[in-house]
Amino acid sequence: MPSARVPLTDDGFFRLRRSLLAVSVVLAVVGIGASVYLTDLHVRVHNDPSYQPACDVNQVFRCSDVALSPYSHVLGAPMSVWGLPVVSCVGLKPGAP
C-alpha cells in the first residue's frame, strides 16, 4: 500500500523544510558560541583566580562558581567541550534526508 506523502513538487513543503533548516543552523551557531564561551570561561577561571567573568552578576548568580564545581568536567574536559559535537550534530540533523 503506497504511503500518503507530500508530492516533491509542493513549494510549501520545501519552503517549510528550508525554514526549519535555517532555524536549526542559527540555534546550532548560538549553541556553539555558548560552548566556546563556557570553555574559555572554564579555562580562565581555573588558571587565573583573579579573573572576573561578565556572567558573574552578583554573589548569588555566579557562573564562575559553576565552572569551579567538581561537576563542571568529565574525564578531565569541561562539560561545554562535550556539548560542542552534540550541538553541531543536532544543528545539522534537520538538513539530512
N, C-alpha and C positions, 0 to 999 in steps of 0.2 A: 504494500500500500504506500503510495507516494506521500511524503510529508508536505504539509502546507507551509511553504516558505515564501518569504517576500521575494518577488522577482528581482533579479540583479539589475534591471533597468530602472528601478524605482529611485528617483533622485532624493526623495525624503530619507530613505534608508542610508544612502551614502553620506548625506549631509549630517544625519544624526551620528553616524559612526565617526566621521571626521571631527565633529564637535566633542564627542567623548574622548577621542584620542588627544585632542588639543588640551582639554581639561586635565586629562591624566598626565600629560607631559608637563604641564605647568605645576601640578601638585608634586610630581617627581622632582622637578628642579627645586621647588621650595623645600622638600624633604632632604634633598642632597645638600642644599645650602645650610639647613639646620644641623645636619650631621657633621658637616665640615666645621661649622662654628663651635658645636659642642665638643668636637675632638680637639680643636685648638684650645678651647677653654680648659678642658681636662689636662692637657699637657702643660699649659701655662700655670694653672693653679698648683699642680704638683711640683713644678720646677722653680716657681717664684712665689714664695709665701706673701710677698707684699703686693702681688697683682690683685687689682680690684676690677672684676668684670662688670660690664654695663648692666648685666641682668641681676646684679645684687641690688634689689630695690630698697630693702631695709633689713632690720635684724631678723625678721620673720621669713621673708621671701628672699632667699639667697641661693642662687644656682651653684655658687662655689661650694656650699655645704653638700650639695648633691654630688658634685664632682669628687669631693674628698671622701665620700661614703665608701665603705667596703663593697657595696653592691653596684658601684659605678663601673666595674670592669669584670670581664670574664676571660679566663685564660690569658691574663696579662694585657688585654686590649680593652680600651674604653668601649662601653656599650654602643656609643654612637658610631664606632668603626664597624660594628656588626650590622648596624642599620643601613649603611651605605649600599651594599649589594641588594638588600631586601627592598629598599625604596626604589632603586634603579630597576629591578626586575618587575616590581608591581607597576611602576610607571610605564613600562614598555609592554606589558601584557595585553592591554586592550587593543594594541595595534596588530597583534598576532591573529591569524585567521582562525 
